C-alpha cells in the first residue's frame, strides 16, 4: 500500500479528519505514546454458535493487553523477571518527559509522558507506586505477586493520588511462581483509598488468588478499568474474584462506544466472580465471560457482579456477559440484594445460567432482590435457570429435580428474577431463547420472573418500540417445534409438544404483586403449565393496555386467554383485548393421560377464551367483561361470540396428575349433550363454522356492546351474579370462540388494524394446559391504568344529556400526586409511554389543550377533556354513526388527588361551577376488582352512582357552541341576529364571545363565560313567534369565515302567552344540536420527484413555515412552525395529512407566510427556493396557492445522484471538495518546496563557481 509522505501526508491526515499521531512516516514505525494501551481483539463469535452472533460478531469489544513502555522488554527478560521477583534486573526510572535524543526530521520520536514509571519486578512496582510523582506506571514484564506478608504487602493508592497502570505486550501480574505453583495471598494486591484514583488501562492479570475479598484490588475510592485481561483469578471463600468495592466507591469498566475494553474470563468467588460491591458500578463496555459465583446458599450469587446494600448501584450501558454462572440464589451474570438501583440500557447477556439444584431460585442473567431494576435496552439470549437435566420420557411423571427445593417452588426467570422491588422493562429490549426449568407451583417465566411491581412498556417516543419476547420457554425440557428440537434454545416457531414445566413462557408474575403491561411483543414462547406468553398468579392485579392475541394454542382451555377458578377480569371503555384465530389442541400436551383416548371424554374447549368455574378453589364468583367491539372502534361490533364446548364445573384447567391431581378434575369438557335438568341448561357444543347448533352469546343494543359473564357455585355467591348475563353460570365453566363479522376482506382489515394499532402483541405462543397466549389466576383489567368515569345529566329530570357535548378541565398538582414506586418523575400519566403522540412535545406552548400541561411555577397539571373528544375513551355512537354524548371516561391516571370542573356546558344548559374532587388509589392484590372512584362533594350530583353531574336547562335563550379542530370549542367568533325580513334585531347586531371565569362577569349579549359557548337571552319585547336567523360575521382566528350561505343558521322562536317565556330552536338539521363548526385555515403542498412528478413517499421531508405579521402593539413580529411530513401519530401544529409526500398544516392565522425546505427526503437534494402566500383576516375559504410552486403546490426535488452530495462522510461532495482543495494546496506547497530546493541548489552551485576558476568555454553546465 502506498504511503503518503512529508507535508502531503499531514494534509491528507487533516483532510481525513485525523491527526498525525500514530501514523507512520514512510519506512518508520508509528510513534506510540507511553501512556496508551495497545489492543488485542477479543474472542470472535461464530454466527452458527449463538443466536446473538450475527449481531455481535462485529461489535464485540477488543481487550487492552497493554502497550510498550519506555523500556523495551524482551520475552526472555519478561520470563526472567517473572520467575525471579526478588532479584530485580533493572531499577525503576522516572522519565523527565524530554525527548531522549534528536530524531531525523521526518520521523518524530516517541516521547514518554511526564511522571511515568516502568516496573519489571514486584519491588520496582512497589517503588513506582511509592513515588508520588509517578502518574503513569507501566508494567514492563510479567511480574509474580508474592504472598501478602513481608515484601508482598498491599500497594496503596492514597487519598488525592491518581495513577494510571499500563502494560507492555505480554506484561502483567500473576500469582504463579517460578515453580508453576500459585501463591494465595491474604490481602488484595492494590488498595485504593477513599479519595484515591486508580485507572487500569492494560495488562494481563491472571491466577491471582487471595483468602480475602478482591484479590487484585480493594476499592474505597475510584477505580476505572479501560483495558486489560483478567483471567483465572479468585478467592478462597471470599467475595469478589477480582475486585471488592466498598460503600462510597465508584468503579467503572470500559469506555464509551466500545473501543478497547477489558476482558474478564474464568474468575470466581463465593459472590461476584468479577466484583463484589457496596458502591457505585458503571459498565460501559467489556467482555465478562465464564466467570462464576460458587456459593450455594441464600444470599449468594452473581457470576460476574454481586451488588449489596442500599449504598450500591449498577448501571450497564454496554459490554458482553456470556456464559457466566451462579450456583447460589441466582444471577448468572449479576446479583443484587437491596441495591438502590440497577439499570441496563445496553449490552449483550448470552448463555448465562443460574444452576442451583436445591433452592432453585433463578435469573440466568440478573437476580434482583429488593432492588429497583430498570431494563431499557440490551439483548438477552439463551440465558437459563437450569438446575440440571430433569427431563423424562414423554408421558411419564417428571422427577423432582426441578421442583424448587425449599423455597416453595418460587423459581424461574431464565433471564431476570426480580423479587421484593420494582422491575421496569421498556423499549427495544430483546429476550430470545431464555428458559426456566423449574416446574412447581409459583415457578416459571422463561424470560422474566417477578414479584413486587412490574412494568413492561413500549418506548415513550413516537416510534413506540415494543420489548420483544421471542422463543423463550418454561419447561423441564425444551419444547419441540414441528416435532423436533431447535439447535439453539430459541424456539423458532410455535411449539408442537411441551413437557411439564412452570407457568409463563415469557413472563411470570408471582402473587402479592401489581403489574402494568402496557407494551411488548410476545412471540413463539411456550409454557409447560399455564400462560404460553404471560401468566399472573393469584392475589395479583394486572393492567393490560390495548392488546391483540392471535394464533396462540393451549393444550386444553383458552387458546388465547384463560382464567383460573379464582381469576377475575374487567375492561374499560377505552380498551380491551382483541382475540381471534387462537386454538386448543390436546396434542400440545406431552402428558398422554390428558388425551381423549385415555380419558374417554373431550378435553378441549374455548379456542379464544375460557373461564373456569370457581368451585375447584372454593372462591367467590369470578367475572369477565365480554365485548363485541375492539379498541379499534368502540362504536362498531367487530365479533360475535359463540360457546366453544363447556368446561365441567369441577375442571380446574391446571391440576393434572403431573401436579398432584387427575384428569377429570383438570381437563374434563362437555361437547354438547344434556345437563340433566341443570338450571344453566344443556351443555353447549364446540363451535363449528356453519353449524346451526352453535350457541351464541347474545349482546343486545341496550348492553352498549358489553356484557359481564359471572360464574358461581353456591347459593351464597349466586347473588353476586344477579343482573349480569343470564344471571351467571353456576354449574359449568365458560369457553368461547370469537367469530369476526363482515366479509372476508372486512375481517382481514379488522385484524390488520388491530395488529398495527395494538400496544401489545401476543402470537404463536403455547401452553401445555391452559392459556396459550395469556393465563391468569388473579385480577386482569384490560385498561390503561388508572381510569375515571363520569356522566352528564339534566338536573331536573336526571336523564343523560346526549345531544350536545360538554367540556371539562381535570387538574392536579405535584404535591397531590403520589410518589411512584418505579422512581419515575411525577406526572398525571401513569404510563408516560402511553401519552398520545401529539402530547410528547417538551415545549408546553406547543401542546394542545387536550394534553396535560404543567405549570412549573405553581406545580399544577391540567388537561381539557371534550365529551367524545380525543381524550374521552367513551366515544359512543348510535346505530347511524351519530355521536351519543353524556358519558366521559379518562384513563392513564397516576395515583393521586384530582379536581374536575365543567368548562363548557351542553348547549341549552347552565354551567355547573362546582369543583369536584376524586382520588385514584393504587390497585390492591386481594383478587377483587378495583372500584371506580366517586366525586365529592355531592352538590349538583344526580343519580346514585356518585359520578353524574347535573346541569340546569336554560329557558328563554338561544344557545350554541362554536367548534373547530376535533370538535373542541374555539373562541373569538362574532355574530348578529336578523329577522325574517333580513333586518338586524336591535341589540343583537354585534354578539361577541364572552371569555371570563364567571357568568356574572359577562356584560354583552352572551352570558356564557366559557370560550366558544354562547347563551343569548332573547328579549320578549324584540322577539315574537316567528323565524329568525343567526349569522356568523367573524370566524375565530385560524379558521375560515363561512360563505354567506353557510354563515346563516335559521331558528324559530315560540312565545308562551301565559308565562311570556320564549323558546328558541334551530330549524336546520345540521344546526339542531346547536354545534356550529368552522373549517381550519390550512395549506397543502406536495413533495414530488422532479423527473417523474410522482410523490416522494420513501422518507419524510422537513420544513419551516414562517409567519410575518403586526402584533397587538403595531410592531412587526414573526413566528415559525417546524413541519415534518408525517403519516401517523403526528403532533399538533404539524402535518395532519396521513398521506406520505402530502403535507397539510392547519390553524393558520392572518399574515405573510414563507415556506422553506430544511431537509429533503433521503436520496434527494433540498429545494433552495422559498415559497410564499398571504392570508387576510376573516378570509373566506379558498385553496391557497404557493408562489414559486408547481401545479397543486408541487415542490420538486432532484435526486442526489444528479449532483455532488452535501452530507455524510468521506464520500460526500463536501469531503471530496475539501480533500481536493487540500491536494491543490499540498501540490502548491510541494511545488514551492521543489522550487526552493532548486534555488538552494543553484545558490550552492553559484557559491562553488565563485571560488572555482571560471570556464572560458561554452559547456552545457556553464553558469
LUMKE-405066 format. One record per residue (C-alpha): x, y, z. Coordinates in steps of 0.02 Angstrom, whole numbers, plus 50000, padded with zeros to 5 digits. Layout:
XYZ...
***
This chain:
500005000050000500695017049952501105028650098500845047350094502475056450128503045072550210501915088150210500665079550095500435065750222499995078550356498745087150244497935070550195497795066250379496935082750414495755080150267495305062850333494825070650500496265063050598497895068850673499615062650630499935054250798500055035550774500315036950585501975030550520503105040350405503735030650256504955017450316504735021750501503695013450641502215022850712502535032950867501555026451017501265036951174501905028151328500295030451424499185022351294498685004051292498784993151139497304982151097497104963951057495484957950981494264949151093493624931651059492624931050899490884923950893490354911750758488654915550682488254897050697488674895950881487444908350951485814917350911486714933450953488214930050842487574938850689487264954550792488824953950900490194947450787490564964850725490314973650892491204962751021492414973851116494274970551100495274969851260496784980151302498294969951349499494984251374500664994651267502524995651261503275007451389504885017151377505885001451414505974988251276505744971851369506124955751277505144939751303506634931651389506824946451503504984945851546505114927451592506664930451695505804944151792504274933351820505234918851894506454929251998505424942952082506684945152224508134949052107507704964252004508624965551839508354984251824507964998751936506385008751906506595025451820505585041551816505545049351643505765068151633504655070051482506055076951372506475068751207507785055151226508805060751077508685070250915507745061050779507765062750590506715077250531505395066050451505255053450593504675060650761505215050450912504055042651042504085053851194503715046951367502345055551465502885066251611502925057051777502955039251705503755024351787504195007051719504094991551829504914974951789504834966851962503734967052115505004978352201505034990952059503134990452051503024994952235504315008552210503365015952064501785017352167502755024052316503435038352210502155052352220502725059652054502315044051954500625046951873500835032951745501525015951793501925003651654502114985151686503584980551576503624962051619502574947851687502774950751873502474937052001501484943252150502154936452315501194931552470500484945852573501724945452715503404953852700503754961452532502044956352470501114969352570499664978052482500124992552368499225008552419498425021652308498225035152438496975049252451497175062552316498355051152219497935047352036498845033051950498615025051779499265007251761499825002351585500724986951523501854981651382501314967351271501294951351372501624960551535500534959651689500324951651860500124933651915500194923452075501044909051986502844907452042504414900451958503934882752007502254884551925501324884352090500094898052131500314908752285498754912752387498804929852466497874935652618497544953252555497244962252391498684967352279498064985352274497084995952395496265011752325495945022852474494495035052487494915049752376496205039452279496025035352094496725020452000496505017551814496975000651741497245003451555498044986951506498984971451558498684953251594498084948951770497924930251790497804917251927497924929652069497194921452223496794927752397495944921252552495034937852570493924947852453494524955652291496244947752257496774961552137496054976952218495024983052364494214999652319493625013452433493975027352310493845027052120494355012852004494245013951815494634998751708494815003351524495854988551465496744972651513496334954251527495844946751695495764927851694495764913551818495794924751971494824920452127494574920052313494624905852436492964907752525492854926452492491854937852380492394947352225493504936352117494484951452055493874966952148492954971752305492194989252315491584997352475490175009652507490555026652434491705019652299491495021052111492065007651989491935009951801492254996451671492635000451489492445016151387491035024451292490515017151125491565001351135493365002551075494734995051183493914986651331494364974851472494084956051468493624945851621493674927051594493564912351712493644922051875492734915252028492174919052204490804914152326489924930252272490354940452118491624931552008492254948451948491704960952081490814961852248490214979652275489334990352403489665005952300489285012552126489745002051975489625007951794489884996451644490205005051478490974990451383491994974751408491884955851396491334945951550491414927651507491444911251602491514919251774490704910251920489914912852091490184896652186489134900052342487624888352352486514895752489485304910252503486024927552479487414921052368487604923152180488194934152038489364925051918490124941751868489424955451982488724954952158487924971052225487374972652404486504985352517485675002052481487365010452455487625000552295487075004552118487444996851949487245004651777487584993751625487685003551462488664990951360489754975551366489524957051336489074945051478489254927351413489204910051495489354916151674488604905151811487904906151985487704891052096486774900952230485114910052229485404915952053486074929451941487204920251821487924937251772487264949651902486594947752078485854962352175485254962152355484414977852423485344988952299484645006252273484575004652084485094992951946484904998651766485274990451598485205001651445486284991551325487384976151316487264957751274486824944151401487054927051324487124909451393487214914551575486494902151699485794900451874486154882151913485604879352093484814862052107484204864552286483304880752320483144883352133482874902152126483404909551959483844923951848485054916351725485684933851684485074945251825484414941952001483714957152093483044956452271482254971952349483014982152208482344994752084482804986351919482614995651754482964987351586482794999451440483984991351317485084976451286484884958851221484584943151325484934927251226484904909351288485074912951474484374899551588483754894951760484404877251747484684865451895485214851551778484404838051674482684833651741481824828451580480974811551570480154800651442478594807951365477044803251462477954798851623477814808351786479314820351795480564817851934480834830552071482504838152016481644853951952480364855452091481054870752178481784863552338481474872952500480764889152431479034882652389479364882252203479674900952182480954898452046481224903151865481654918351763482824912251629483474929951603482824940251750482224935951925481544951052021480774949752193480264962052327480634977652224480124985352059480504979651882480324990551728480624983751553480424996851417480824999851235481924989751119482454976151241482584958751164482314942151256482624926951146482824908651191482904911051379482224896651480481724890951654481714872551703480784874551869479104865551868478224867852035476814879952083477434897752086478794894151960479094898651778479474913751673480584908151530481234925851518480594935151674480014930051849479374944851951478644948552120478254966352177477854979752049478174976151866478074987451713478254981451534478024995951414478475002051242479695016251214478995033251257479405041051088478335041850932479055025250870478355015951022479635001951004479004986051088480074975051200480234958251111479984941451199480294927851071480574909251083480754908551273480104893451370479684886951544479814868051543480924854251611481404850251433481504861251279479824860751188479764853451014479404864050862478644854650716479084838450805480934842450827482054851650949482844867850887484754867950879484824883150995483754886851147482684899051045481024891850986480934896050800479064893650787477514888750886477824873650998477094856950942477384847051104477764853151280478274843351435477924848151615478564864951672478214881751751476954895051703477274909951590478314905051439478974922851432478374931851590477804925551760477054936751895477074929652072475704932852200475594948952304476104958952150475464972552036475894973151852475634986051718475874977851549475654992051427476784985751289477784971551217477804958651079477664940451139478044928051000478274909050999478524907151187477994890951273477484885151447477404867551514475984873251625474944889051601475094905251502476164902251348476614920651336476134928251505475474921351668474934930651825474674921551991473314922652122473234938652227473934949352088473174963851993473734966551814473274980851698473424976551514473314990151382472624987951207473134970251161472934958251017473104939351040473014927950889473654911050829474084905151005473744887351062473294878951226473254860251256471524860951335470744877851380470834895651317471974895951166472044914851176471534919451353471174908851507470614912351684470864900551831469434896851951469994911852055470314923651908469344939851879469354952251738468624968851682468854980451534468714999251518467775008151381469445013451311470214996551279470084977851283470934962851207470624957751026470564938751019470494928950856471164913550767471764905050926471504886450955471544872051079472424855751037472734841651161474204835851053475204850251128475144841751299476524828751318475544820651461474574807551364473464804251515472534820151468472104814551292470314809451246470944792051203471404789751386470024799851472468604794151357467874811751360468334827951270469744838251343469724853951233468644869651247468734888251215469824891551063469924910151106469324911751287468994900351435468484904151615468444890251744467084888851874467694894452048467134878152128468844869852116469594883252228468074886852334468154905152286466774918252269466044922252100467264926851962466834938951822467354943951648466764958851545466454952451369466374964851224465874962851043466944977950996468814980250994469844995151049469984999850864468165005750862467065005951016465525010350915465524996050790465304977450827466824967550769466494949850832465104937950876465434926351022464934907951023465074894251152466514882651107466214867451215465824867951402467124865251539466494853851678466064862651841467474853051929468784856151795470204867051858471164868551696472824867051788473004852351909473274836351811474164821051879475874828751845475394841751976474554830452102472794829952027471894819451898471134822351726469294823351773469714837251897470754846851773470324844651588468564837451577467444845251443465664842851381465444844151192463574847051197462334834951275461044835251412461444842751582460074832851670458974847451720460434858751762459754876551787461074882851666460304872251529461104859051419462944859351382463484869451231464464860351096466104865351014465894878950883465974873750702465754886250562464064884550481463414872850616461644878050661461884870250832463184883150881462614893351033462914912151031463204924351174461884937551136462454955551165460974967151137460974985451086460504991751261462034982551326463144995351240464224981651163464674973451329464004960451449464764953651609464954934851623464854928751802465224911351870464724904752042464424887952125463434891152286461804899952325462774911852435463824917852288462404917052161461774934052218463404941952157462904937451979461154944751984460824956451839462334950451741462254940051584460914926651611461134929851799462754919951793463254901751771463344890651924463624873351855464974874851723466424884951658466354896051504467274892751341467064904051189467564906651008467654924050928466964924950751467304940950656465854949850571465834956250392466534949850229468234940950219469044957250162468244966750306468824953450428470604954450364470564973350377469924972250556471314960150602472654970650519472024986450604472064977950774473804971050746474524987750693473664998550824473864986950975475144991651106475364973151148475504958751026475354940551082475524927450946476214910050914476334905751099475834889051175475384881951347475314863451387473694865151486472814882051477473024899951419474004898451257474294917151246473884923751419473354914851578472884921751748472414916251922472234934351979471364950351926471664956651749470984973351693471084977251508471334995651529472735008451536472885011651724472025020551805470285026151747468925038251799467175039351726465785052051749464145056851668463165072451617461305073651652459845085851661459715090951844457815092251835457465075251757459045065251792459105059851610460775059451519461115074251405461555065151245461305077851104462725090251134464425088651218465165096651372466985101451404467925098751566469555103551649470425089951750471855095651861473055090251996474685096352072476405089252102476015088652288474365079452259475175065652155475765050252246477625045952245477965032452116478705015652162479625014851995480505031152044479905039351883479625058151878477935063451947476595066851817474745062951795475235050051663475305033151749476195026451595477155040551508477415029351356475525029551328475465048151301474625052351137475875056851001475295074950999475665076051185477515071651178478235088851142479295095251285478835113351245477225116351343476705130251224476605117851081475445105951172473595106251126472315108851264471875090351267473625086151331474185087651511475085104251535476215108051680476435124951762478175123951837477875139251946476315132552033476605114052006474865112351932474435099951794472865102251690472035094651537470465098951440469265084751403467885085951272466465073351279466815061351134468425070951101470175063651083470445061351271468735053651305468795034651298466905033051297466605038451117464845031651094463855032250932462105026650888461685014050752461775027850621463515033050675462975049050763463855054450923462995049951086463575061551225463365061551413464685048951468466535053151487467985041551530469835045351553471235032751578473105032651614472905042551776474285040851905473775038452088473395054952174472055068052207471175076452061469975091052034468625090751900467685106051840466485108951697467145121951574465785121951441464025115051474462995106151342462045118251231460465124351318461115121351495461845132051632463645129551683463895119251842465265128851931465565116152071467335109452088467285090552112468665080152190469135061852170470615050952217471495037552114472155023752227473415010452176472624993352149472734980352286473184962052271471674953652353470954946552191469494958752194469084970452051469544988652092468125001052111467905016652007468155032552113466675043852156466535062852155466365074252304465515085052363463775078852319463225096452267462455095852093462635077052076461135066852018460795048252023461565035952145463255031852068464135047152137464845051351966463435060151870463495079151862461845088351835461585104551737460015115251742459185119251575459175137351516457475144851475457175159451355458875159051272459665154151108461135142651142462505136751027464355132551026465725136650904466905122050872468445118850772469765105150764469205088950846467555096550900468385107451031467605124351071468535139150998468455157351049468405173450951466885172050837465615186250815463775185650766462195195150728460345190450728459155195950588457275194050572456325185950430456495202150329458385201850345458415216650465459565216350614458655214150780459065229150888460315225051024460865209150935461945216650799463685212850874463665197250981465425193451041466085178251134466165181151321467765173351392467805175651581467825165051737466065168351800464435171251707464105186651814465615194951731464855193851557464245211251505463695208151324462305198051244463235181651275463015176151456464055160251445465805163051518466585148351426467535152151266466605145751114464985143251209463555155451181461965158251280460995173451219459425178451314458035183551193457075199151245455195195651230454925213751176456015211151023455645192950980453925186450936453325170050866454205167950700455785164350601457475172250635459255169250576460885168750671462295174950558464155172150587465055188450543466805184350602467665167450615468875162850754470685166450713471435151750619469775146750541468965150850376467495162650376465985153150308465225158650144463645169250155462525154150135463435143450262463585157650387461685158350411460815147450540458905149250545457955146650707456175147750768455535157550917453975151851010453165162551146452125155151286450715167851306450395162751485452175163551552452825175351418454385164351410455255161351247455875145151172457135145651030457675130950924458685129150765457705122850615459075115850501459525097650535461375102050538461075115050674459835106250788461175100850911461745118950922463525114650870464205125750731465895120650664467175130150561468495122950446470265127350499471315138150383472515126050300473835125050167474355109350075475875105749969476575090449885478355083849884478745076849710480145069549607480695082449479480945069249344479365058549366478195070949454477745056449572477535059149758479095055449860478495043349994480045033750049480605045650185479975062250257480465079850213480595093850343480135112250329479975128950417478415139450391478705157250449477285169650480477605188450473476255199450550475905215050651475645211850836474385219950953475585234450985475755238050800477515231050793478145218750661478315200950726478665183350664478325165650720478975149350646478195132150635479305116850611478445104250498478895086250455477955075250332477015063150445475945047850411475275043450585475265049550765475765067150713475985081150842474755095450843475285110250735476215098750618475735089150460473975082350484473885073550315474185054850334474695052850151476575051750131477265065650023475745076850053475915089650192474475099550267474625112350407473035118750491472525133150603473495146650512473235164650569473235180250458474935185750394476255183850260476995166350254478665159650191478955141050168480715133750161481305115750149482595111450283482815092950248482475083650087481875065650080483295053050080484145052449911483585069849860484285087449868483315100449967482465114149868483375130749879481825140949837480635149649955478755148349933477585161949993475745165650018474675178350113473145175850223471965190150259470935192450417469205184150419469525176950247468275165450162468815147750122469915145749970471315134849906472985142749948474225143349804476075144449845477105156649743478525147649651477705130449673477045119449533475305112949495474345108249654475765116049753477015102949695478775106249759480005095449663481685088549716483085081849608483925065549651485575066049741486425055749604486255070549487487345081549596488795080449718488125075449889488245088050030488065077250184488895061850254490645055150268492185054850158491155050350005490185066650008490455081549898491005092550042492325080050095492975077449919492965095949883493925098850043495135084750006495325090849827495695108249889496975101450009497795091649868497915107849770498665116549921499815101749950500335102049768500705120549784501715117749941502655103449860502985113849704503565128449810504685116849910505405109749749505705127349684506565132249844507645116749835508155120949658508535138749709509615132449853510505120649733510775134749612511435145649750512615131749804513255129949626513465148549616514445148449778515595134849712515775144049550516305159649641517865151149708518255139749562519145145049402517905152049277517725141849119518035150548958517075137748854515255136148816514925119548908513115114748949513365117349136514025134949117513275147449236
***
